Amino acid sequence: MQRCLAGAQTYLREEDGVLAKPMIGTFLAMVAVGGIGVDLMRMERDRTMLQYTLDRAALAAADLDQEKLPDAVVLDYLSKSGLQEYYQAPWWEAGLGFKKVQATIDTTFPTHMLGFAGVDEMPLYATSRAEESIDGLEISLVLDVSGSMTRNSRLTNLQAAAKDFIDTMVANTTDGKMSISIVPYATQVSVPEDLIGKYALDELHDDSYCVNFDGSDFNTTSLSTTAPLEQTMHFSPWSSNDRRDNGDLVQSPVCVAASDSSRAILPFQKDATALKAFIDGLWGGGNTSIDIGMKWGTTLLDPSARPAINALTAGPDASVPSDFSTRPSEYTDSDTVKVIVLMTDGQNTSQYYVESDHREGDSYVWYTETSPGSGVYSTLRPSTGSYFWHNGGGWQDHPFGAGNDTVCTNSYNGYCYGYTTESGTPVRLSYTDLFAQTPLKYLYKYIYADWMGTSSARSEWYYGVYDSYGNSTKNARTRSICEAAKDQGIIVYTIGFEAPSNGVAVLQDCASSDSHYFDVQGLEIADAFSSIATSIRQLRLTQ
């Protein structure tokens, strides 16, 4: 009994095997949890891969350039990723200027370890929605139409490329959501009369409408509709052909005549036919003022222009579609993208303007029409009060036509071989009228040089009448207005079309980034406009 009792006591004190059953239970639980984890990781791997593939498939299917149906695109992406077993037909919708695609997978995932617990499958869900569309879009095409654009078919190539750009943008945007303004520039930028009429221009004449901007104007994208603007005089520093006899304005003026609307700004249009017709009508001539082109391009994107544009949308003579009555939009409008496409084949050259002492008032030149299509100039020498008749009559005490004298107009060795009797009524010409029909070269060569001498006449009545801004000043102004545009969030694309290094440097600085600048030759300009059109279109993942 004692031995039995001792054995029982020893057994009771023995702990071996006490945790065997709990450990077995714990091990089985760990295996089960591990199995669940493995199944969950496998499912998450497939779900992540599926979501990533769906995102890419939806984006590709929503691309407006995609020729395949969204169903085929999504299936192709899933198949190449080995996920074709999960394919379900996507939902999609397309219309003018937009395409929406939503690819959804709502299926089950077969389990391995969870099958021991009676769970043979788990739900697997993924969805991706993509849309390519352009909601609000404001574009300024700032195009170089200087004289050099007539060489090497540059203007022809530009016109073809710009028209393709317009077709692409119009075809891929909702009607009324995109506006395009075209700003042709050469020595100056001509503004249509109805648009400039909404600004405070100190209108001295109605022959043409250009603005002489101050340097400070290039530090901002805005242009006040109430602050005074200085009108460019209508004159020509190049031509030497007199136009007064036939009543025409000077040839090759600094600012293109108002009667020639083919070179004036075309603001806020949406119709492809009208835009392309305008592009077809462009012609080359004059110097290059990139800074003024950019100034007007940014002005037409700045909210300060809204009162002017709004006024152009109203009334029977409205020149801007009513869709754009509230444009330009605010810079804070997240639904509107503002874009400038700036193109040049050159570099900034001289921009001419008449100096202030010859902008207003009467000149010392009289003109007397003697018969339709012909007449006589008379010039006053203020120091003597004498008038020089430029028909050979020499110095007289009054302008031709103010008396009834018969004077010798052709003499030799004291003998007179030609006479003229005054006729007509002399008209004293204002500086505005004089320069509008009498080129500066004609004025000094054939009028004042008669009695002043060529050198003195050139100094006073050519170089003394006008002044100019040169390359360095205009480059600085271009950089200033480009920085101002980019600071406001305007996207700036620039195209150097066979441009020299000086012009290229300005364009590179002006562009929003290196990738926004294009350096092209010949027909490559079409590729540049095509790339810009593709870049502008907003491709975004919406879910």
C-alpha positions, 0 to 999 in steps of 0.5 A: 500500500505504501508503495502504491501510495508513493507511486500515485504521489509521484504520478501526481507530481509529474508534468510531462504531456500536460500541454500536448492537447492545447498545443495541438489545438494551437498549431491547428489554429496557426495553420488555419490562420496562415492558410487564410493569410495565404489565400488573402495575399493571393487574392490581394495580389490578383486584385492589385494586378487586376486594378492596375491592368484595368486602370491602364485598359480604361485609360487606353480605351478612353483615348479619343485617338483609340480606333478600337472599341473599348470592349476589345481594348480592355480584353486585350489588356487583361489577356496580355496580363494573364487575367482574361478569365476575369473579363467583363464587358466595360461600360462606355459612352462617347460623344463630341469631344469626350469618351468615358469608359468604366471597366468593372470586375465583380467575380469570385476568387477560388481559395485553397486553405479556406476550403478546409473551413468550408469557404471555397471562394471569396468576392473579388471586385475592381473598377476603373473609370477613365475619361478623356475630355476637354471642358473649358479651353481657351487658346491663343494662336500667336502666329508670325506673319513677318516678311521672312515667312514668305520664304521656303514655303514657311507660310504655306506649311504653317497654314496647313499645320494650323488648320489641322490643329484647328480641326483636331481641337474642334473635333475633340471638344464639346461645342461652346467649351473651346475658344480659339483666338488668332493673333497674327503679328509682324512689326505690329499687331492689328486689332479689329475696330470693334475690339479696340473700340472697347479700350481707351485708345487715344484715337488720332485716326481711323486708318489702322488700329495698333497700340504702342505699349509701354515697357511696364505693360509687359509685366502683366497679362492684364490690359485695362479697358479704361486706362489710356492706350497710345495709338500707332500712327499710320506711316511707313518708314520703308516705302518711297512711293507717294500715294496722295495723288491716287488717294490711297494710304501708304504702302507697307505701313507699320500697322496694317490698314483697318480695311485689311481684316486678314491681318487683324486679331480674330478673337474667340471663335469656335467654328472650324470653317471660319478659323481655317478661312482666316488662316488661309487669308494670312499673308507675310510682310513686315518685321518681327515683334514677338513681344507684342504678339505675346502681349495680345495673346495673353490679354485675350486670356486675361479676365480683364478682357471680359468686358470687351469680349462680352460686348462683342457677343451682343447685338446684331453685329456680334462678332464673337459667339454668345457662348463666350460672353463670360470669357476669358475665365478667371485664372482660378477656374479649375475647369478651364485650361488656358493655352498659348501657342507662340510660333516664329521663324525669326527673332525680334527686330525693329518696331517703329513708332512716330515720336510725340512731337509729330503725332498731333497738330498741323504740319508745314506741308500743304497739298493742292489738288489741281485735277483728279489724281494729281496735285502740288505740294507746298512746304513752309519755311517757318524762319522766313514765312516763304513757301516752296512750290514743288512743281518747279515754282520755287519760293513764293509768299503763299502755298500753291493755289492760294492766289492767281499767279502765273509763275515760271516752272522751267527756266534756263539761262534766264529764259522761261520754258514753262509756266503754270497758273495756280488752281485748286485749293491748298489744304494744310495737312495734319501730321496724321494725314501727311504720314498716312498718304506720304511715306517718310522716304518720299517726304524727305527725298522729294519734298524737303530735299528740294530746298533743305538738301538730302542730308538735312532733310533725311535727318529732320524729316526721316530719322527725326520723325520716328524712333524704334525699339530694337532686339534687346529691348524687345527680347526683355519685353518678351521674357517679361510677358512670358513670365507673367503668363506662366505665373498665372498658370497659362500653358505656353507652347513655343515653336521655333520654325527654322528660327535663328539662335537669338530667336530660339533662346527667347522661345525656350525661355518663354515655353512652360518647360523644355518639353513645351518648346519645339524646334522644327524645319519644313514640314515638321511644323505639322508634327509640332502642332499635332503634338501640342494638340495631343498634349492639350487634351486632358486625359485623366483618371476619374476614379 
